[in-house]
């Protein structure tokens, strides 16, 4: 079954699109996606392929071990499909995802998977300590996983973890973390603007510029300008 999935992907690869994606996902030497290899297959096509296959975890592991980006993303799509289908496997899949967190190693891989597995599993769990451990990791992708996982909580109007993880990552140096934190803060603001404003009033003068811009994107223009020049309150 795994070989058939890989063959389906091969039949859909696009060299020109692959070259575009190599640049877009910063795969050059010293960049965050260094060494990542693309086949040039669009995400909807990958989703469609994955729907046809119910892979065992051992085969999903092989996909996650691959240097090819689309293999890893398809592995994650198959994992999500399996997670949604079988309630009895959710804890096992949650642990499997954590074991492979460092292989979820580009921002799209994180964003398309973390809320659907970690976020979903932890939503109604009392013990969410793993998110705080990931947020304090030295690994870029584990930190982004921690932040983006809170999207599931936010969509369920639970903002505590989102604010707490954002606070941990407030002074992180990587642009991809700034964007992730700003995005999640903006999502909180869509649901509770007063909660977001309360957080921002405490931290907006020390937040990285990109993080701040993302978080206030939906604010009225005049208020945005005041915040950006540090004269809001």
C-alpha positions as CSV (number, residue, x, y, z in Angstrom):
1,X,0.0,0.0,0.0
2,X,2.9,2.4,0.8
3,X,4.5,1.7,-2.5
4,X,1.2,2.5,-4.3
5,X,0.9,5.8,-2.5
6,X,4.5,6.8,-3.4
7,X,3.8,5.8,-7.0
8,X,0.7,8.0,-7.0
9,X,2.8,10.9,-5.8
10,X,5.4,10.2,-8.5
11,X,2.7,10.4,-11.1
12,X,1.7,13.9,-9.9
13,X,5.2,15.5,-9.5
14,X,5.9,18.8,-11.3
15,X,9.5,19.8,-11.8
16,X,8.7,23.5,-12.4
17,X,6.5,23.7,-9.3
18,X,9.2,21.9,-7.3
19,X,11.7,24.6,-8.1
20,X,9.3,27.3,-7.0
21,X,8.6,25.5,-3.7
22,X,12.3,24.9,-3.1
23,X,12.8,28.7,-3.0
24,X,9.5,29.5,-1.2
25,X,10.3,27.1,1.7
26,X,13.9,28.4,2.1
27,X,15.7,25.2,1.3
28,X,19.1,26.8,0.6
29,X,22.2,26.4,2.7
30,X,21.8,28.0,6.1
31,X,18.1,28.6,5.7
32,X,15.4,27.0,7.9
33,X,14.4,24.4,5.3
34,X,17.9,23.5,4.3
35,X,18.0,20.2,2.4
36,X,14.3,19.8,2.0
37,X,13.4,18.2,-1.3
38,X,10.2,18.9,-3.2
39,X,8.3,17.0,-5.8
40,X,6.1,20.0,-6.7
41,X,2.7,18.5,-5.8
42,X,0.0,20.9,-4.6
43,X,-1.6,20.2,-1.2
44,X,-5.2,19.4,-2.4
45,X,-3.7,16.7,-4.7
46,X,-1.8,15.2,-1.7
47,X,-4.9,15.2,0.4
48,X,-6.8,13.4,-2.4
49,X,-4.0,10.8,-2.7
50,X,-3.9,10.2,1.1
51,X,-7.7,9.6,1.3
52,X,-7.2,6.4,-0.7
53,X,-4.8,4.8,1.7
54,X,-5.1,3.6,5.3
55,X,-1.5,3.1,6.2
56,X,-0.1,1.4,9.2
57,X,2.0,3.5,11.6
58,X,5.2,1.7,10.5
59,X,4.6,2.9,6.9
60,X,3.7,6.4,8.1
61,X,7.0,6.3,9.9
62,X,8.8,5.6,6.7
63,X,7.2,8.6,5.1
64,X,8.1,10.8,8.0
65,X,11.7,9.6,7.7
66,X,11.9,10.7,4.1
67,X,13.9,13.7,2.9
68,X,11.1,14.5,0.4
69,X,8.7,17.1,1.7
70,X,5.6,15.7,0.1
71,X,6.3,12.2,1.6
72,X,6.4,13.8,5.1
73,X,3.2,15.8,4.5
74,X,1.4,12.8,3.2
75,X,2.5,10.8,6.2
76,X,1.0,13.5,8.4
77,X,-2.2,13.6,6.3
78,X,-2.5,9.8,6.7
79,X,-1.8,10.1,10.4
80,X,-4.6,12.7,10.8
81,X,-7.0,10.6,8.8
82,X,-6.2,7.6,11.1
83,X,-6.6,9.8,14.2
84,X,-10.0,11.0,13.2
85,X,-11.2,7.5,12.2
86,X,-10.3,5.5,15.2
87,X,-11.0,6.8,18.8
88,X,-9.1,3.9,20.3
89,X,-5.9,4.9,18.6
90,X,-5.9,8.6,19.5
91,X,-3.5,8.3,22.4
92,X,-1.1,6.1,20.5
93,X,-1.1,8.5,17.5
94,X,-0.6,11.5,19.9
95,X,2.5,9.8,21.3
96,X,3.6,8.8,17.8
97,X,3.4,12.4,16.7
98,X,5.4,13.7,19.7
99,X,8.1,11.1,19.0
100,X,8.3,12.4,15.4
101,X,8.0,16.1,16.2
102,X,11.4,17.0,14.9
103,X,10.5,15.4,11.6
104,X,7.5,17.8,11.3
105,X,10.2,20.2,10.1
106,X,8.7,22.9,8.0
107,X,6.1,25.5,8.8
108,X,3.4,24.0,6.6
109,X,3.9,20.6,8.0
110,X,3.4,22.0,11.5
111,X,0.4,24.2,10.6
112,X,-1.5,21.4,8.8
113,X,-0.9,18.8,11.5
114,X,-0.4,20.2,15.0
115,X,-3.9,21.5,15.7
116,X,-5.5,18.3,14.3
117,X,-3.5,15.9,16.5
118,X,-1.8,17.6,19.5
119,X,-4.4,20.4,19.8
120,X,-7.4,18.1,19.4
121,X,-6.0,15.4,21.8
122,X,-5.1,18.0,24.5
123,X,-8.3,20.1,24.2
124,X,-10.1,18.3,27.0
125,X,-7.1,17.0,28.9
126,X,-6.2,18.5,32.2
127,X,-2.5,17.9,31.7
128,X,-1.1,20.1,29.0
129,X,2.4,20.3,30.3
130,X,3.8,18.9,27.0
131,X,3.0,22.1,25.2
132,X,5.1,24.1,27.7
133,X,8.0,21.7,27.3
134,X,7.8,22.0,23.5
135,X,7.6,25.8,23.8
136,X,10.9,25.8,25.7
137,X,12.6,23.4,23.3
138,X,15.7,24.6,21.4
139,X,14.1,23.1,18.3
140,X,12.4,25.6,16.0
141,X,9.7,23.2,14.9
142,X,8.8,22.0,18.4
143,X,8.3,25.6,19.5
144,X,6.0,26.3,16.5
145,X,4.1,23.1,17.2
146,X,3.5,24.3,20.8
147,X,2.1,27.6,19.6
148,X,0.0,26.3,16.6
149,X,-1.5,23.5,18.7
150,X,-3.3,26.1,20.7
151,X,-5.3,27.0,17.6
152,X,-7.7,24.2,18.5
153,X,-8.2,25.6,22.0
154,X,-8.7,29.1,20.6
155,X,-11.4,27.9,18.2
156,X,-13.1,26.5,21.2
157,X,-12.8,29.8,23.1
158,X,-10.1,28.6,25.4
159,X,-7.4,31.2,25.4
160,X,-5.3,30.6,28.5
161,X,-2.7,28.3,26.9
162,X,-2.5,30.5,23.8
163,X,-1.5,33.5,25.9
164,X,0.8,31.5,28.1
165,X,2.7,29.9,25.2
166,X,2.9,33.3,23.5
167,X,4.4,34.7,26.7
168,X,7.1,32.0,26.7
169,X,7.9,32.7,23.1
170,X,7.7,36.5,23.3
171,X,11.4,37.0,22.9
172,X,12.2,34.2,20.6
173,X,14.6,35.3,17.8
174,X,13.1,33.4,14.8
175,X,10.8,35.0,12.4
176,X,8.7,31.8,12.0
177,X,7.9,32.0,15.7
178,X,7.1,35.7,15.6
179,X,4.6,34.9,12.8
180,X,3.1,31.9,14.6
181,X,2.6,33.8,17.9
182,X,1.2,36.9,16.1
183,X,-1.2,34.7,14.1
184,X,-2.6,32.9,17.2
185,X,-3.0,36.2,19.1
186,X,-4.9,37.6,16.1
187,X,-7.2,34.5,16.2
188,X,-7.8,35.2,19.9
189,X,-8.7,38.8,19.1
190,X,-11.3,37.7,16.5
191,X,-13.1,36.0,19.4
192,X,-12.3,38.2,22.3
193,X,-10.8,41.6,21.5
194,X,-10.7,42.7,25.1
195,X,-8.6,39.7,26.1
196,X,-6.2,40.4,23.3
197,X,-5.9,44.1,24.1
198,X,-5.3,43.2,27.8
199,X,-2.3,41.0,26.7
200,X,-1.0,43.5,24.2
201,X,-1.1,46.4,26.7
202,X,1.3,44.4,28.9
203,X,3.7,43.4,26.1
204,X,3.3,45.4,22.9
205,X,6.3,47.6,23.5
206,X,8.7,44.6,23.8
207,X,7.1,42.3,21.2
208,X,9.1,41.7,18.0
209,X,7.7,43.9,15.2
210,X,6.5,41.0,13.0
211,X,4.7,39.4,15.9
212,X,3.0,42.7,16.8
213,X,2.0,43.4,13.2
214,X,0.4,40.0,12.8
215,X,-1.5,40.3,16.1
216,X,-3.0,43.7,15.4
217,X,-3.8,43.1,11.7
218,X,-7.6,43.4,12.3
219,X,-7.4,46.5,14.4
220,X,-8.7,49.9,13.1
221,X,-5.9,51.7,11.2
222,X,-5.5,54.6,13.7
223,X,-5.2,52.2,16.7
224,X,-2.6,50.1,14.7
225,X,-0.5,53.2,14.0
226,X,-0.6,54.2,17.7
227,X,0.5,50.7,18.8
228,X,3.3,50.5,16.2
229,X,4.8,53.8,17.3
230,X,4.4,52.9,21.0
231,X,1.9,55.5,21.9
232,X,-1.2,53.4,22.5
233,X,-1.5,53.8,26.3
